[in-house]
Amino acid sequence: MPGFELFGDKERKELSDVLGNGVLMRYGFDGMRNGHWKAKELEQALEEKLQVNHAQLVSSGTAAVSVALASAGIGAGDEVIMPTFTFVASFEAIMMLGAIPILVDIDDSLTLDPKAVEEAITDKTKAIMPVHMCGSMANLDALQAICKRHDLLLIEDSSQATGATYKGKPLGSIGDLGCLSLDFVKIITAGEGGAVLTNNEKFYRHADHYSDHGHDHIGNDRGAETHPFLGYNFRISELHAAVGLAQLRRLDEFVAIQKKNYTIIREALSTIPEVTFRAVPEGGEESYSFLNFFLPDLEISRQVIQAFKENGIDACWNYYDNSWHYIRKWEHLKELKTLYPLSAEVKAELKYLESKTFEQSDHYIGRNISCLIKLSWTEEEVLERANKMAKAITSVL
Ligand SMILES: *Cc1c(COP(=O)(O)O)cnc(C)c1O
């Protein structure tokens, strides 16, 4: 997945435009910038590429989620439904606004189980936030239907699935709001950065103002702008946007390389009857950033990971014991270890995490192995890797 693997002249060229005039900020300084507006250009390019009316760049994917929620008016005491398998950013971004993350089970798609979602809805629920993990997606038709029935917002976190599509539409463009990450290890990188996507004009205006201290961005004198509401600073810099612009233009190239590498490995593993693959919702096309497969049980998965290590196969994980991506090891969340006092309401609402168990998620995550698909492998390297993986799995079974 990581676009940084192919960082090169195209990225350097965009960066040198910015270094040439020294305007590292995305707003203002019109006279100095020689016509270079990298953040604006990247926003337009994202709108075109991801088929959405508005894109607002921000400083990170985590910021994108917070800004998206804030733009839709979600805050103190509101419940947001999110999956147990994601990145810690998901609950961080919700909690930053004083809202309550409600964690629910995933299914064999490794994303939100629509049934578990529906069971978790209360009169405080405001939004459902599927996270399209590891290059594939949640069942968006099912989740959209639930949102309609209960009058909820659908907010997609497609940080790990830029370049994937559902029924022909790019992920991130389908919900009321979509969030992207452009951090260093994502399929396209800006170094750090993120984007909020939406077709809703009002949400976009909110995101634009909120991510820049509430500035209204009217006229061309920043000092004279007014603040229709309170905001914050989640701006991206021109340097980051410049790299992101070069990388977005290469998205199709990256997806094509990943698809080729993914297919070789998948075909090799398909010959093993005990190996099954992650379910992709009907009409979905992955970004091929990861190959995800299931083994018969947790113990076999752990042994296979060990066999991979012994055979020099890197970048494969079983997330059951992983502290970044799965609820089991999020002790800091379950015990609410914060630097500063939380509101009494948030504390009370999150008590459920002390005792709640997620057997269905454990069942899928325990048996899952997730392998990163790299862009820099040669065909020989992929073939050798595929063979070694198949042998290592067979040796354990
Ligand atoms: C990377 C990631 C984020 C956060 O992005 P940052 O840019 O690192 O803040 C959010 N959600 C998921 C699923 C991610 O993988």
Ligand as a Chemical Component Dictionary entry (heavy atoms), coordinates in Angstrom:
data_LIG
# 
_chem_comp.id                   LIG 
_chem_comp.type                 NON-POLYMER 
_chem_comp.pdbx_formal_charge   0 
_chem_comp.three_letter_code    LIG 
# 
loop_
_chem_comp_atom.comp_id 
_chem_comp_atom.atom_id 
_chem_comp_atom.alt_atom_id 
_chem_comp_atom.type_symbol 
_chem_comp_atom.charge 
_chem_comp_atom.model_Cartn_x 
_chem_comp_atom.model_Cartn_y 
_chem_comp_atom.model_Cartn_z 
_chem_comp_atom.pdbx_ordinal 
LIG C1 C1 C 0 -4.515 5.990  9.160  1  
LIG C2 C2 C 0 -5.902 5.896  9.630  2  
LIG C3 C3 C 0 -6.588 6.971  10.224 3  
LIG C4 C4 C 0 -5.919 8.214  10.692 4  
LIG O1 O1 O 0 -5.115 8.824  9.840  5  
LIG P1 P1 P 0 -3.891 9.745  10.312 6  
LIG O2 O2 O 0 -3.692 10.527 9.052  7  
LIG O3 O3 O 0 -2.733 8.850  10.625 8  
LIG O4 O4 O 0 -4.325 10.577 11.438 9  
LIG C5 C5 C 0 -7.929 6.824  10.519 10 
LIG N1 N1 N 0 -8.572 5.678  10.283 11 
LIG C6 C6 C 0 -7.941 4.619  9.745  12 
LIG C7 C7 C 0 -8.718 3.384  9.489  13 
LIG C8 C8 C 0 -6.597 4.677  9.417  14 
LIG O5 O5 O 0 -5.989 3.610  8.920  15 
# 
loop_
_chem_comp_bond.comp_id 
_chem_comp_bond.atom_id_1 
_chem_comp_bond.atom_id_2 
_chem_comp_bond.value_order 
_chem_comp_bond.pdbx_ordinal 
LIG C1 C2 SING 1  
LIG C2 C3 SING 2  
LIG C2 C8 DOUB 3  
LIG C3 C4 SING 4  
LIG C3 C5 DOUB 5  
LIG C4 O1 SING 6  
LIG O1 P1 SING 7  
LIG P1 O2 DOUB 8  
LIG P1 O3 SING 9  
LIG P1 O4 SING 10 
LIG C5 N1 SING 11 
LIG N1 C6 DOUB 12 
LIG C6 C7 SING 13 
LIG C6 C8 SING 14 
LIG C8 O5 SING 15 
# 
